[in-house]
Amino acid sequence: MTIPLTPDRAGSMLGHLRESGPLVQCLTNTVVTNFTANVLLALGAAPAMTDIPKEAEPFARIASGILINLGTPYQEQRSGMMKAAQAAHEVRTPWVLDPVAVGTLPVRTALASRLLNQFPTAIRGNASEVMALAGLGGGGRGVDTTDTAESALPAAKDLAHRYGSVVAVSGPVDLVTDGTEVVRVSNGHPYLTQVTGGGCALGAVTSAFLAADGDRLAAVAAATAVYTVAAEVAAAESRGPGSFAVAFVDTLSAIDSDMVGSRAAVS
């Protein structure tokens, strides 16, 4: 049986990302733009926070990958998101949907339903968001999950089958599935949940990995592995969430294929 992702392959995909330097268009929430851009730069990708309607659509046609994150979906940005997703679907640019707080809030929940019709390459969220997006739950407590990643696996597989997406569910053990195969990544650190943008930036990193490699399941799992290995390394030299945020960006800049190959816990 072929294993979708090994630690060594995750490391090699990181090297490919750095060689290709993908241009990642981020239509993301206003709280996390700076952190997200710095994370992408540290990994070797080029961020572009291009989200207004008249620019989002043409930029999506030249971007290497796209992130659409529903954290603060003001009216103009919602229009830009739809235009970018439509263009991405038309020209086959890989794009990631991060359905922040879907299920609990009506505007973003309706928007997420419309965006699904543009067939995201990947969907990344916490367990409650994924379940709500699949119509199998009512959402969590704001942006926080009230469900476990394993309990969201049926919803993740359902979304993957319906929309042809790879679905990643965050948790102490992250799950990544294409509807058939499931990859589990057991790295990470609780500090990621205590830094604004810790989860949102992973959506952008996922888009960068998808742009750099056409194996979608492996790319999404590799993004998760690289990101969470870096979190473990950064946490070991941090005194708390504040110093962790700085150390994490530094670690993403320094991380290499050997570090990923020796530390990634993938099954």
RODO-2510 file (C-alpha; in nm, 4 decimals, decimal comma):
residues 267
     n   res          X          Y          Z
     1     m     0,0000     0,0000     0,0000
     2     t     0,1292     0,3450    -0,0922
     3     i     0,1617     0,5810     0,2044
     4     p     0,0180     0,9271     0,1135
     5     l     0,2912     1,1108     0,3036
     6     t     0,6139     1,0188     0,4806
     7     p     0,8205     1,2580     0,6953
     8     d     1,0971     1,2581     0,4352
     9     r     0,8536     1,3432     0,1579
    10     a     0,7112     1,6300     0,3655
    11     g     1,0643     1,7657     0,3973
    12     s     1,1257     1,7341     0,0263
    13     m     0,7985     1,9185    -0,0484
    14     l     0,9167     2,2035     0,1740
    15     g     1,2297     2,2244    -0,0402
    16     h     1,0201     2,2361    -0,3564
    17     l     0,8098     2,5183    -0,2122
    18     r     1,1207     2,7228    -0,1390
    19     e     1,2548     2,6626    -0,4882
    20     s     0,9300     2,7666    -0,6567
    21     g     0,8446     3,0664    -0,4320
    22     p     0,4662     3,0553    -0,4883
    23     l     0,2644     3,3780    -0,4987
    24     v    -0,0183     3,3349    -0,2467
    25     q    -0,3211     3,5636    -0,2603
    26     c    -0,4734     3,5997     0,0865
    27     l    -0,8297     3,7175     0,1290
    28     t    -0,8154     3,6857     0,5031
    29     n    -0,9319     3,8500     0,8214
    30     t    -0,8055     4,1860     0,9344
    31     v    -0,6786     4,0515     1,2660
    32     v    -0,4143     3,8226     1,1141
    33     t    -0,2845     3,9820     0,7940
    34     n     0,0596     4,0768     0,9271
    35     f     0,1240     3,7414     1,0961
    36     t     0,0046     3,5497     0,7908
    37     a     0,2270     3,7500     0,5558
    38     n     0,5309     3,6989     0,7798
    39     v     0,4684     3,3241     0,8023
    40     l     0,4553     3,2957     0,4227
    41     l     0,7700     3,5039     0,3812
    42     a     0,9544     3,2916     0,6368
    43     l     0,8746     2,9757     0,4399
    44     g     0,9828     3,1270     0,1087
    45     a     0,6430     3,2132    -0,0406
    46     a     0,5300     3,5580    -0,1571
    47     p     0,2150     3,6946     0,0149
    48     a    -0,0349     3,9321    -0,1476
    49     m    -0,3293     4,0620     0,0567
    50     t    -0,5423     4,1448    -0,2476
    51     d    -0,9087     4,1288    -0,1516
    52     i    -1,1081     4,4175    -0,3019
    53     p    -1,3497     4,3150    -0,5807
    54     k    -1,1898     4,4962    -0,8753
    55     e    -0,8494     4,3475    -0,7952
    56     a    -0,9323     4,0105    -0,6381
    57     e    -1,0602     3,8506    -0,9573
    58     p    -0,7739     3,9454    -1,1943
    59     f    -0,5145     3,8713    -0,9267
    60     a    -0,6608     3,5247    -0,8718
    61     r    -0,5834     3,4490    -1,2353
    62     i    -0,2105     3,5093    -1,1861
    63     a    -0,1647     3,3857    -0,8269
    64     s    -0,0038     3,0489    -0,7592
    65     g    -0,2494     2,9742    -0,4795
    66     i    -0,5290     3,1459    -0,2879
    67     l    -0,6536     3,1518     0,0706
    68     i    -1,0102     3,2591     0,1501
    69     n    -1,0530     3,2985     0,5261
    70     l    -1,3914     3,4058     0,6637
    71     g    -1,2675     3,5604     0,9874
    72     t    -1,3918     3,9172     0,9321
    73     p    -1,6057     3,9076     0,6157
    74     y    -1,7030     4,2701     0,5598
    75     q    -1,9244     4,3413     0,2608
    76     e    -1,6623     4,4484     0,0070
    77     q    -1,4379     4,1582     0,0982
    78     r    -1,7230     3,9083     0,0597
    79     s    -1,7654     4,0250    -0,2977
    80     g    -1,3918     3,9958    -0,3572
    81     m    -1,3921     3,6449    -0,2151
    82     m    -1,6630     3,5276    -0,4512
    83     k    -1,4880     3,6797    -0,7508
    84     a    -1,1531     3,5261    -0,6536
    85     a    -1,3066     3,1827    -0,5959
    86     q    -1,4884     3,1924    -0,9285
    87     a    -1,1693     3,2906    -1,1113
    88     a    -0,9681     3,0241    -0,9281
    89     h    -1,2186     2,7574    -1,0247
    90     e    -1,2164     2,8758    -1,3857
    91     v    -0,8377     2,8768    -1,4290
    92     r    -0,7734     2,5869    -1,1852
    93     t    -0,5713     2,7837    -0,9351
    94     p    -0,5563     2,5855    -0,6088
    95     w    -0,7486     2,7594    -0,3335
    96     v    -0,8169     2,6967     0,0337
    97     l    -1,1368     2,7746     0,2236
    98     d    -1,1041     2,8430     0,5972
    99     p    -1,4646     2,8609     0,7267
   100     v    -1,3997     3,0572     1,0457
   101     a    -1,6936     3,0414     1,2918
   102     v    -1,9271     2,8933     1,0304
   103     g    -2,2474     2,7585     1,1782
   104     t    -2,2727     3,0047     1,4649
   105     l    -2,2895     3,3261     1,2595
   106     p    -2,5339     3,3731     0,9681
   107     v    -2,3456     3,5981     0,7217
   108     r    -2,0338     3,3864     0,6946
   109     t    -2,2345     3,0633     0,6995
   110     a    -2,4314     3,1708     0,3928
   111     l    -2,1116     3,2899     0,2228
   112     a    -1,9380     2,9595     0,2909
   113     s    -2,2233     2,7722     0,1230
   114     r    -2,1832     2,9852    -0,1888
   115     l    -1,8063     2,9438    -0,1891
   116     l    -1,8371     2,5655    -0,1718
   117     n    -2,0015     2,5772    -0,5153
   118     q    -1,6648     2,6937    -0,6519
   119     f    -1,5103     2,3644    -0,5350
   120     p    -1,2221     2,4591    -0,3046
   121     t    -0,9081     2,2535    -0,3517
   122     a    -0,8823     2,2238     0,0253
   123     i    -1,0937     2,3083     0,3275
   124     r    -0,9186     2,3700     0,6588
   125     g    -1,0944     2,4308     0,9876
   126     n    -1,1557     2,3095     1,3377
   127     a    -1,3897     2,0186     1,4078
   128     s    -1,7011     2,2270     1,4782
   129     e    -1,6492     2,4382     1,1647
   130     v    -1,6062     2,1335     0,9428
   131     m    -1,9135     1,9671     1,0882
   132     a    -2,1232     2,2826     1,0449
   133     l    -2,0010     2,3262     0,6877
   134     a    -2,1164     1,9720     0,6102
   135     g    -2,4547     2,0397     0,7692
   136     l    -2,3830     1,7929     1,0494
   137     g    -2,3458     2,0377     1,3377
   138     g    -2,4344     2,3844     1,4582
   139     g    -2,0839     2,5255     1,4958
   140     g    -1,8644     2,5815     1,7985
   141     r    -1,8231     2,8597     2,0501
   142     g    -1,7299     3,1476     1,8214
   143     v    -1,3977     3,0535     1,6651
   144     d    -1,3365     2,7753     1,9191
   145     t    -1,4344     2,4149     1,8592
   146     t    -1,6617     2,2206     2,0897
   147     d    -1,6034     1,8937     1,9036
   148     t    -1,3052     1,6640     1,8571
   149     a    -1,1201     1,6126     1,5316
   150     e    -1,2044     1,2417     1,5257
   151     s    -1,5759     1,3167     1,5688
   152     a    -1,5557     1,5434     1,2629
   153     l    -1,4006     1,2769     1,0386
   154     p    -1,7338     1,1627     0,8850
   155     a    -1,8192     1,5269     0,8049
   156     a    -1,4733     1,5801     0,6562
   157     k    -1,5076     1,2742     0,4335
   158     d    -1,8548     1,3875     0,3269
   159     l    -1,7261     1,7313     0,2237
   160     a    -1,4340     1,5733     0,0405
   161     h    -1,6643     1,3485    -0,1614
   162     r    -1,9202     1,6199    -0,2364
   163     y    -1,6788     1,8910    -0,3480
   164     g    -1,3657     1,7030    -0,4487
   165     s    -1,1711     1,8815    -0,1762
   166     v    -0,9017     1,7681     0,0612
   167     v    -1,0272     1,8443     0,4111
   168     a    -0,7999     1,9172     0,7071
   169     v    -0,9402     1,9153     1,0605
   170     s    -0,7253     2,0771     1,3274
   171     g    -0,6838     1,9339     1,6752
   172     p    -0,4212     1,7825     1,9066
   173     v    -0,3896     1,5287     1,6237
   174     d    -0,4698     1,6886     1,2885
   175     l    -0,6680     1,4857     1,0343
   176     v    -0,6326     1,5265     0,6578
   177     t    -0,8572     1,3335     0,4186
   178     d    -0,9516     1,3182     0,0530
   179     g    -1,2634     1,1226     0,1437
   180     t    -1,0917     0,7863     0,1143
   181     e    -0,7487     0,8021     0,2732
   182     v    -0,6812     0,9702     0,6075
   183     v    -0,3467     1,1136     0,7181
   184     r    -0,2930     1,1989     1,0852
   185     v    -0,0294     1,4478     1,1976
   186     s     0,0546     1,4339     1,5683
   187     n     0,2881     1,7327     1,5997
   188     g     0,2100     2,0787     1,7337
   189     h     0,1913     2,2758     2,0581
   190     p    -0,0879     2,4493     2,2537
   191     y     0,0855     2,7859     2,2036
   192     l    -0,0479     2,7828     1,8464
   193     t    -0,3972     2,8295     1,9907
   194     q    -0,2803     3,1217     2,2070
   195     v    -0,1405     3,3375     1,9254
   196     t    -0,3759     3,5350     1,7026
   197     g    -0,3394     3,3947     1,3526
   198     g    -0,1887     3,0630     1,4600
   199     g    -0,4615     2,8696     1,2816
   200     c    -0,5416     3,1185     1,0074
   201     a    -0,1846     3,1349     0,8794
   202     l    -0,1862     2,7579     0,8290
   203     g    -0,4530     2,8070     0,5621
   204     a    -0,2126     3,0304     0,3700
   205     v     0,0710     2,7808     0,4158
   206     t    -0,1578     2,5069     0,2862
   207     s    -0,2258     2,7123    -0,0248
   208     a     0,1490     2,7580    -0,0778
   209     f     0,2129     2,3828    -0,0553
   210     l    -0,0738     2,3108    -0,2949
   211     a     0,0739     2,5587    -0,5419
   212     a     0,4124     2,3869    -0,5195
   213     d     0,2948     2,0252    -0,5561
   214     g     0,0075     1,8692    -0,7491
   215     d    -0,0475     1,5792    -0,5080
   216     r    -0,3226     1,7474    -0,3118
   217     l    -0,3574     1,5075    -0,0184
   218     a     0,0173     1,4953     0,0372
   219     a     0,0523     1,8729    -0,0032
   220     v    -0,2124     1,9533     0,2584
   221     a    -0,0688     1,6977     0,4999
   222     a     0,2862     1,8247     0,4395
   223     a     0,1788     2,1832     0,5108
   224     t     0,0310     2,0673     0,8405
   225     a     0,3392     1,8633     0,9293
   226     v     0,5910     2,1393     0,8541
   227     y     0,3839     2,3980     1,0387
   228     t     0,3306     2,1884     1,3505
   229     v     0,6899     2,0640     1,3663
   230     a     0,7994     2,4289     1,3609
   231     a     0,5575     2,4971     1,6471
   232     e     0,7147     2,2234     1,8592
   233     v     1,0659     2,3498     1,7964
   234     a     0,9706     2,7129     1,8667
   235     a     0,7815     2,6251     2,1848
   236     a     1,0874     2,4522     2,3287
   237     e     1,2738     2,7838     2,3358
   238     s     0,9821     3,0093     2,4343
   239     r     0,8705     3,1432     2,7734
   240     g     0,5076     3,1883     2,6679
   241     p     0,2809     3,2796     2,3743
   242     g     0,4472     3,6163     2,3100
   243     s     0,8001     3,4861     2,2713
   244     f     0,6593     3,1837     2,0891
   245     a     0,5116     3,4006     1,8122
   246     v     0,8549     3,5456     1,7358
   247     a     1,0353     3,2139     1,7715
   248     f     0,7784     3,0447     1,5478
   249     v     0,8410     3,2782     1,2530
   250     d     1,2157     3,2390     1,3061
   251     t     1,1797     2,8607     1,3109
   252     l     0,9734     2,8585     0,9919
   253     s     1,2572     3,0487     0,8269
   254     a     1,5192     2,8043     0,9532
   255     i     1,3325     2,4735     0,9241
   256     d     1,4743     2,2348     0,6668
   257     s     1,4018     1,8945     0,5196
   258     d     1,6195     1,7134     0,7764
   259     m     1,4308     1,8681     1,0676
   260     v     1,0960     1,7764     0,9138
   261     g     1,2119     1,4260     0,8245
   262     s     1,3369     1,3531     1,1759
   263     r     1,0488     1,5092     1,3723
   264     a     0,7269     1,4810     1,1711
   265     a     0,4831     1,2352     1,3305
   266     v     0,2721     1,1236     1,0341
   267     s     0,0547     0,8135     1,0181
***
